[in-house]
Amino acid sequence: MDGLSSRSIREERLKQVVSEDQIISTRAYNLIMGGVVLYGLVVNAILCAFSSQIVANINPLVLLIGYIVLVIVGMVITRKSKNAIISFLGYNLICVPLGLVISVMVEAYGGIDARPVQLAFIFTVGITLIMVLAAVAFPKVFEKLGKALFVALIAIAVVGIIQMFVPAFRNIYSILGAGLFSLYIGFDFYRSQQFAKTADNAVDCAVDIYMDIANLFLFLLRIFGRND
């Protein structure tokens, strides 16, 4: 999830001064960003299809610790690096372990051919496209959402803790989470267009959008798989 540190880093990215030779066209910028996001999602799909049995044999505590460590390292690398290639390497340290966690969740709901998984995938794709188009069509709306989304993110985290002890909150938590990250996709795409158009910024913004999409998928999976 996005946090206070990610928000401050976004603000710093807006203020950074870049040389003219680092600037690329808007088309190239968006192609790189979209390509990096798609790469991460394809990696996740491959992991879901082929890694479930391998992951099942890994101690859950080891998997959790490895996931946390690799994602933190990946986030630090992508945020600190000014080189697109190094940032992309950091991106892999995020999408691969997250993909393994997603594969565990997908397997828990019956595998990639299960109806809840397929519905979550279809709705994730549809919502992502709608929110990106909405951000392009109504940029002023998303410009005003930053603070509200950040407050909502904190609220979701609190509800997430509550729902672990109060099962009645689980459906509410999933629905609110799906709504929040749907909006975050549009917001982060809008924000990506405000930064200097560099290859490194394209990769960094792809990380934000990829994390939004991954979180949206997981929340939708909980919603569609609630009867299971």
C-alpha positions as CSV (number, residue, x, y, z in Angstrom):
1,M,0.0,0.0,0.0
2,D,1.0,3.6,-0.4
3,G,2.2,5.3,2.7
4,L,3.4,8.6,4.0
5,S,6.9,8.0,2.7
6,S,5.6,7.3,-0.8
7,R,3.6,10.5,-0.7
8,S,6.5,12.6,0.3
9,I,8.7,11.0,-2.4
10,R,6.1,11.9,-5.0
11,E,6.2,15.5,-3.9
12,E,10.0,15.4,-4.2
13,R,9.7,13.9,-7.6
14,L,7.5,16.8,-8.7
15,K,10.2,19.3,-7.6
16,Q,13.3,17.6,-9.0
17,V,15.2,19.3,-11.7
18,V,16.2,17.1,-14.6
19,S,18.5,17.9,-17.6
20,E,17.0,18.2,-21.1
21,D,18.8,15.1,-22.3
22,Q,16.8,13.0,-19.7
23,I,13.4,14.2,-21.0
24,I,11.6,11.8,-23.3
25,S,8.3,12.3,-25.3
26,T,5.0,11.8,-23.5
27,R,4.3,8.9,-25.8
28,A,7.5,7.1,-24.9
29,Y,7.0,7.9,-21.2
30,N,3.6,6.4,-21.2
31,L,4.7,3.4,-23.2
32,I,7.5,2.7,-20.8
33,M,5.2,3.1,-17.8
34,G,2.5,0.9,-19.4
35,G,5.0,-1.7,-20.5
36,V,6.5,-2.0,-17.0
37,V,3.1,-2.4,-15.4
38,L,2.1,-5.0,-17.9
39,Y,5.4,-6.8,-17.4
40,G,4.7,-7.1,-13.6
41,L,1.2,-8.4,-14.2
42,V,2.5,-11.0,-16.7
43,V,5.1,-12.1,-14.2
44,N,2.3,-12.5,-11.6
45,A,0.2,-14.5,-14.0
46,I,3.1,-16.9,-14.8
47,L,3.8,-17.3,-11.1
48,C,0.1,-18.0,-10.4
49,A,0.1,-20.7,-13.1
50,F,3.3,-22.5,-12.2
51,S,4.5,-21.7,-8.7
52,S,1.7,-22.7,-6.5
53,Q,3.1,-26.1,-5.7
54,I,6.6,-24.7,-5.0
55,V,5.2,-22.0,-2.7
56,A,3.1,-24.6,-0.9
57,N,6.3,-26.3,0.2
58,I,7.8,-23.1,1.7
59,N,7.4,-22.4,5.4
60,P,4.7,-19.6,5.6
61,L,6.9,-17.6,8.0
62,V,9.9,-17.8,5.7
63,L,7.7,-16.7,2.8
64,L,6.3,-13.8,4.8
65,I,9.7,-12.6,6.0
66,G,11.2,-13.0,2.5
67,Y,8.3,-11.1,1.0
68,I,8.6,-8.2,3.4
69,V,12.4,-7.9,3.1
70,L,12.4,-8.0,-0.7
71,V,9.6,-5.6,-1.2
72,I,11.2,-3.1,1.2
73,V,14.5,-3.4,-0.6
74,G,12.8,-3.1,-4.0
75,M,10.9,0.1,-2.8
76,V,14.1,1.7,-1.5
77,I,15.9,0.9,-4.8
78,T,13.2,2.3,-7.0
79,R,12.6,5.4,-4.9
80,K,16.3,6.3,-4.5
81,S,17.6,5.4,-7.9
82,K,17.7,7.9,-10.7
83,N,18.6,5.2,-13.3
84,A,15.7,3.5,-15.0
85,I,17.5,0.2,-15.3
86,I,18.3,0.1,-11.6
87,S,14.7,1.1,-10.8
88,F,13.5,-1.7,-13.0
89,L,15.6,-4.2,-11.0
90,G,14.1,-2.8,-7.8
91,Y,10.6,-3.2,-9.4
92,N,11.3,-7.0,-9.9
93,L,12.1,-7.3,-6.2
94,I,8.5,-6.0,-5.6
95,C,6.5,-7.8,-8.3
96,V,8.1,-11.3,-8.0
97,P,7.6,-11.8,-4.2
98,L,4.1,-10.1,-4.4
99,G,3.4,-12.5,-7.3
100,L,4.2,-15.4,-5.1
101,V,1.9,-14.1,-2.4
102,I,-0.9,-13.6,-5.0
103,S,-0.3,-17.2,-6.3
104,V,-1.0,-18.5,-2.7
105,M,-4.2,-16.5,-2.6
106,V,-5.3,-17.6,-6.1
107,E,-4.6,-21.2,-5.1
108,A,-6.6,-20.8,-1.9
109,Y,-9.6,-19.8,-4.0
110,G,-9.4,-22.7,-6.4
111,G,-6.6,-21.8,-8.8
112,I,-6.5,-19.7,-12.0
113,D,-9.5,-21.5,-13.5
114,A,-11.8,-20.9,-10.5
115,R,-14.7,-18.6,-11.1
116,P,-13.8,-16.1,-8.2
117,V,-10.3,-15.7,-9.7
118,Q,-11.6,-15.2,-13.2
119,L,-14.2,-12.6,-12.1
120,A,-11.5,-10.8,-10.0
121,F,-9.2,-10.7,-13.1
122,I,-12.0,-9.5,-15.5
123,F,-13.2,-6.8,-13.1
124,T,-9.6,-5.7,-12.3
125,V,-8.9,-5.2,-16.0
126,G,-12.1,-3.3,-16.6
127,I,-11.8,-1.0,-13.6
128,T,-8.2,-0.2,-14.4
129,L,-9.1,0.8,-18.0
130,I,-12.1,2.9,-16.7
131,M,-10.0,4.7,-14.1
132,V,-7.2,5.5,-16.5
133,L,-9.6,6.9,-19.0
134,A,-11.4,8.8,-16.2
135,A,-8.1,10.3,-15.1
136,V,-7.4,11.5,-18.7
137,A,-10.9,12.9,-19.1
138,F,-11.3,14.5,-15.7
139,P,-7.8,15.4,-14.4
140,K,-9.2,18.2,-12.2
141,V,-11.3,15.6,-10.2
142,F,-8.3,13.4,-9.5
143,E,-6.2,16.4,-8.6
144,K,-8.3,17.0,-5.6
145,L,-8.3,13.4,-4.3
146,G,-4.8,13.1,-2.9
147,K,-5.5,14.0,0.7
148,A,-8.8,12.3,0.8
149,L,-7.3,9.0,-0.5
150,F,-4.5,9.2,2.0
151,V,-6.9,9.6,4.9
152,A,-9.0,6.8,3.5
153,L,-5.9,4.6,3.3
154,I,-5.3,5.1,7.0
155,A,-9.0,4.3,7.7
156,I,-8.8,1.1,5.6
157,A,-5.7,0.0,7.6
158,V,-7.6,0.5,10.8
159,V,-10.7,-1.5,9.5
160,G,-8.2,-4.1,8.3
161,I,-7.1,-4.7,11.9
162,I,-10.6,-4.7,13.2
163,Q,-11.9,-7.2,10.7
164,M,-9.3,-9.7,11.9
165,F,-11.1,-9.9,15.2
166,V,-14.7,-9.0,14.0
167,P,-15.7,-11.2,11.0
168,A,-18.7,-9.0,10.3
169,F,-16.3,-6.3,9.1
170,R,-14.6,-8.5,6.5
171,N,-17.0,-7.9,3.6
172,I,-17.1,-4.1,4.4
173,Y,-13.3,-4.1,4.5
174,S,-13.1,-5.8,1.1
175,I,-15.6,-3.5,-0.6
176,L,-14.0,-0.4,0.8
177,G,-10.5,-1.6,-0.1
178,A,-11.6,-2.3,-3.7
179,G,-13.1,1.1,-4.0
180,L,-10.1,2.8,-2.6
181,F,-7.6,1.2,-4.9
182,S,-9.8,1.7,-7.9
183,L,-9.6,5.4,-7.2
184,Y,-5.8,5.2,-6.5
185,I,-5.3,3.8,-10.0
186,G,-6.8,6.9,-11.5
187,F,-5.1,9.2,-9.0
188,D,-1.6,7.6,-9.5
189,F,-2.0,7.7,-13.3
190,Y,-3.0,11.4,-13.1
191,R,0.0,12.1,-10.9
192,S,2.3,10.3,-13.3
193,Q,1.5,12.9,-15.9
194,Q,2.6,15.7,-13.6
195,F,6.2,14.5,-13.2
196,A,9.1,15.2,-15.4
197,K,8.9,12.9,-18.4
198,T,12.0,10.7,-17.8
199,A,12.4,7.0,-18.2
200,D,13.2,6.6,-14.5
201,N,10.0,8.5,-13.5
202,A,8.1,6.2,-15.8
203,V,9.4,3.1,-14.0
204,D,8.8,4.7,-10.6
205,C,5.2,5.6,-11.5
206,A,4.7,2.1,-12.9
207,V,5.5,0.7,-9.4
208,D,2.7,2.9,-7.9
209,I,0.1,1.8,-10.5
210,Y,1.2,-1.9,-10.3
211,M,0.8,-1.9,-6.5
212,D,-2.7,-0.3,-6.9
213,I,-3.8,-3.0,-9.4
214,A,-2.4,-5.8,-7.4
215,N,-4.2,-4.6,-4.3
216,L,-7.4,-4.1,-6.2
217,F,-7.2,-7.7,-7.5
218,L,-6.7,-9.1,-4.0
219,F,-9.7,-7.2,-2.6
220,L,-11.9,-8.3,-5.5
221,L,-10.8,-11.8,-5.0
222,R,-11.9,-11.6,-1.4
223,I,-15.3,-10.2,-2.6
224,F,-16.0,-12.8,-5.3
225,G,-14.6,-15.6,-3.2
226,R,-16.4,-14.7,0.0
227,N,-18.8,-17.7,-0.3
228,D,-15.8,-20.0,-0.5
